[in-house]
Amino acid sequence: MLKLFLTIVLPIVILLLLSGDDRLGPIPALLLSLAFPTGYAIRELAWSRTVDTVALVGMVSTLLTGVIGVFEFDSSLFAVKEAAVPILFAALIVISQHTRYPIVRLLFDQSIRRDQVEVAIASRRATSGMDRLMTRTAWLWAGTMVVSGILRFALAVLVVTSAPGTPEFNHELGLMNLLRIPPVTMAMMIGTIAYLVRSTASITGLPPAEVFRGGGRLAAIFNRG
């Protein structure tokens, strides 16, 4: 709840209510709105003491928005940025599959009870099957990011049309934030996690309730799926 308030709700309120020349002004309001999600991302990275790629990508996207607004670049660059960040992340997901540190492991660790699953995989000698599953999941995740980039580009082109450095740009940016998470990509991401949970359960022989990190009640939804 705190993350939602600091990274989405509060920045939108600042952009919509404090961007006028009779209040903070467009540039100070923009910088203040970006300070909260950036600060939260830095805090999360510092506390976890690991490189959280998702948080890092989000922070870079936020900083690029600040650069476009402060230096008053053409607003079309904002649409390009909105598309480029998730699509580049999709490319990183695919490329990392050929390294020792595949990014898809982040999704695995956040969704799956790793200790129980790894014991079951070892006992059933199912390492190769799990590797294939991770590759398919990586491609599904990357595909979701590409769709997200395309939708975000289209949304930015339609919504953010005013020149950066103006109250109108900030208002449009606030509206963009309200509409930023399309139901289509949310459904695709949920489907990717559901696929990972169900397939892991099939490979390990464990019920989804013992595989899914979200707990037995939520795992039962995947089991009935």
C-alpha positions in Angstrom: 0.0 0.0 0.0 2.8 2.4 0.8 4.5 1.6 -2.5 1.3 2.3 -4.4 0.9 5.6 -2.6 4.5 6.9 -3.0 5.0 5.7 -6.6 1.6 6.3 -8.2 -1.0 8.2 -6.1 1.2 10.9 -4.7 3.0 11.8 -7.9 -0.3 12.0 -9.8 -1.7 14.3 -7.1 1.4 16.6 -7.3 1.3 16.7 -11.1 -2.4 17.5 -11.3 -2.7 20.0 -8.4 0.6 21.7 -7.9 1.9 22.3 -11.5 0.2 25.7 -12.0 2.3 28.9 -12.1 0.4 30.1 -9.0 1.6 27.1 -7.0 4.9 25.2 -7.4 5.2 25.7 -11.1 5.6 23.0 -13.8 9.3 22.1 -13.3 9.4 22.0 -9.5 6.2 20.0 -9.4 7.6 17.6 -12.0 10.8 17.1 -10.0 8.9 16.6 -6.8 6.5 14.1 -8.3 9.5 12.1 -9.7 11.4 12.3 -6.4 9.0 9.9 -4.6 9.2 6.9 -7.0 13.0 7.5 -7.5 13.6 7.6 -3.7 11.5 4.5 -3.1 13.4 2.6 -5.8 16.7 3.7 -4.3 15.5 2.6 -0.9 14.5 -0.8 -2.2 17.8 -1.4 -3.9 19.8 -0.3 -0.9 17.8 -2.4 1.6 17.8 -5.6 -0.6 21.6 -5.1 -1.3 21.0 -6.8 -4.6 20.5 -5.5 -8.1 16.8 -5.6 -8.6 16.5 -5.3 -12.4 12.8 -4.4 -12.4 13.3 -1.6 -9.8 16.4 -0.4 -11.7 14.5 -0.2 -15.0 11.7 1.7 -13.4 14.1 4.2 -11.8 15.8 4.8 -15.2 12.4 5.4 -16.8 11.5 7.9 -14.1 14.8 9.7 -14.5 14.4 9.9 -18.2 11.0 11.5 -17.8 12.7 14.1 -15.6 15.3 14.8 -18.2 12.7 15.3 -20.9 10.7 17.7 -18.7 13.5 19.7 -17.2 15.4 20.2 -20.5 12.1 20.7 -22.4 12.9 18.2 -25.1 10.2 17.5 -27.7 7.2 15.7 -26.2 7.5 13.0 -28.9 10.6 11.8 -27.0 8.4 10.9 -24.1 6.4 8.5 -26.3 9.6 7.0 -27.5 10.9 6.6 -24.0 7.7 4.9 -22.9 8.1 2.3 -25.6 11.8 1.9 -25.4 12.2 1.1 -21.7 9.9 -2.0 -21.6 11.1 -3.2 -25.1 14.8 -2.9 -24.1 13.9 -4.8 -20.9 12.4 -7.5 -23.0 15.6 -7.7 -25.0 17.6 -8.0 -21.7 15.3 -10.8 -20.6 16.1 -12.8 -23.8 19.8 -12.0 -23.9 20.2 -12.9 -20.2 19.1 -16.4 -21.0 22.5 -16.9 -22.5 24.3 -15.8 -19.3 24.8 -17.2 -15.8 22.2 -14.8 -14.4 19.0 -15.0 -16.4 16.5 -12.2 -15.4 13.6 -14.7 -15.5 15.0 -16.0 -12.2 13.7 -12.8 -10.6 10.1 -13.8 -11.6 10.8 -17.4 -10.4 12.1 -16.3 -7.0 9.2 -13.9 -6.5 6.5 -16.4 -7.5 7.8 -19.9 -6.5 8.8 -21.4 -3.2 12.3 -22.1 -4.3 13.6 -24.4 -1.5 10.7 -26.9 -1.9 10.8 -26.8 -5.7 14.6 -27.3 -5.9 14.4 -30.4 -3.6 11.6 -31.9 -5.7 13.5 -31.2 -9.0 16.6 -32.9 -7.6 14.7 -35.9 -6.4 13.0 -36.3 -9.7 16.0 -35.4 -11.8 13.9 -32.9 -13.7 16.6 -30.2 -14.1 16.4 -30.2 -17.9 12.6 -29.9 -17.9 12.8 -27.0 -15.5 15.4 -25.3 -17.7 13.1 -25.6 -20.7 10.2 -24.1 -18.6 12.4 -21.1 -17.6 13.2 -20.5 -21.2 9.6 -20.5 -22.3 8.7 -18.3 -19.3 11.4 -15.8 -20.3 9.9 -15.5 -23.8 6.4 -15.1 -22.4 7.6 -12.3 -20.1 9.6 -10.6 -22.9 6.5 -10.8 -25.1 4.4 -9.1 -22.4 7.0 -6.3 -22.1 6.9 -5.8 -25.9 3.1 -5.5 -25.9 3.4 -3.1 -22.9 5.8 -0.9 -24.8 3.6 -0.8 -27.9 0.5 0.1 -25.8 2.4 2.7 -23.7 3.7 4.3 -26.9 0.2 4.6 -28.3 -1.1 6.0 -25.1 1.6 8.5 -24.8 1.1 9.7 -28.4 -2.6 10.2 -27.7 -2.3 11.8 -24.2 1.0 13.7 -23.9 0.9 16.3 -26.6 1.9 19.6 -24.8 5.5 21.0 -24.6 7.5 19.9 -21.6 8.1 22.5 -19.0 4.4 23.6 -19.0 1.5 22.9 -16.6 -0.3 21.2 -19.5 2.5 18.7 -19.9 2.4 17.9 -16.2 -1.3 17.4 -16.3 -1.1 15.1 -19.3 1.7 13.2 -17.6 -0.5 12.7 -14.5 -3.3 11.4 -16.7 -0.8 9.1 -18.4 0.1 7.7 -15.0 -3.5 7.0 -14.3 -3.9 5.1 -17.5 -0.4 3.6 -17.6 -1.2 0.0 -16.6 -3.4 -1.5 -19.3 -5.6 -4.4 -18.3 -4.2 -6.3 -21.3 -0.6 -6.4 -20.1 -1.8 -7.1 -16.5 -3.7 -10.1 -17.7 -0.7 -11.3 -19.7 1.6 -11.0 -16.7 -0.8 -12.9 -14.5 -1.1 -15.5 -17.2 2.7 -15.8 -17.4 2.9 -16.4 -13.6 0.0 -18.8 -13.7 1.8 -20.8 -16.5 5.0 -20.8 -14.4 3.2 -22.1 -11.3 1.2 -24.8 -13.0 4.1 -26.0 -15.1 6.4 -26.1 -12.1 3.8 -28.1 -10.2 3.6 -30.5 -13.1 7.4 -31.0 -13.3 7.9 -31.4 -9.6 4.8 -33.4 -8.8 4.0 -30.9 -6.0 0.5 -29.3 -5.7 0.3 -25.6 -6.7 -0.4 -24.7 -3.1 3.2 -25.9 -2.2 4.7 -24.3 -5.3 3.2 -20.8 -5.3 4.8 -18.3 -2.9 1.5 -16.4 -2.6 0.1 -19.0 -0.2 -2.4 -21.9 -0.4 -5.5 -19.8 -1.0 -4.2 -18.1 -4.0 -2.5 -21.2 -5.3 -5.8 -23.0 -5.2 -7.0 -20.6 -7.9 -4.2 -21.8 -10.2 -5.0 -25.4 -9.3 -8.6 -24.9 -10.4 -7.4 -22.7 -13.3 
